[in-house]
């Protein structure tokens, strides 16, 4: 099946990304957005030049390294019954991992190595001074700062998952293929356990390179909606929060730098906490009760605060109004008190 391509924009200034593109909440490729970065220029010379450039910023701090058996073909997944991950994780050094990736390049009998979402500021200080972009944001005064991370690996695959943050991912060495799905495709992607997971989020149980359509028949429906993006060094992709994405490293050596952000206030809690609470209080009730709660959640949550509280006097809205720090603390205390009864 031929997949549709993500829209491509050319000539975008990395210091002046159009805000309307981000606000559209649609994926887009920024062709050669970071092509002028010294890191990208080094990678265009050779993989070794890219490694040498990166090493000059490394401060020696250890990080989590994934070691993937050769028979996995770079895919980080589960054992047969999905109770354990099928690869090893350990604390290691970035420089040694880079050397191991180059040493095992194009050797099908070598394990694959992968470092995921390593915060650049904590391990590669100074890197961002000449390798950076500006995120256009309409942020709350107390929103999180951008989280800038580096992803290092060989021909590895981050199995399809979602993140609850907006994301611009920049290919700075090698090649990456992103396959994206709208949030409404979750059931057609057959997500696996909530724990354990390779990176904190549930992943699709479908092997994208060899899909079993008898076991996962609705995956065909997901593919009919899919968007694909092939990134070369210097290219970047914007992925809105909650979109599912499958990420493949296509070259023997691949480096990605990404920017995550959320314009909502940072004192709010994760949406996953609400999901766990709903499992505790709603999911296993009767179908008719669940249907009732669906309407209540639409009214109070998904339609937004303004629609649910417009008819209530300001002084009487309480938690129905937009939350501030005090409201968050009060609501947390209320929940803890109720859960401890």
PyMOL commands that set and color helices and strands:
alter all, ss='L'
color gray80, all
select helices_A, chain A and resi 19-23+38-45+47-55+70-72+94-103+120-123+127-129+183-189+219-225+271-283+287-302+305-309+314-316+318-320+325-339
alter helices_A, ss='H'
color red, helices_A
select strands_A, chain A and resi 4-5+8-9+28-30+63-68+88-92+112-119+147-153+157-162+166-173+176-181+227-231+236-239+244-249+254-261
alter strands_A, ss='S'
color yellow, strands_A
deselect
rebuild
show_as cartoon
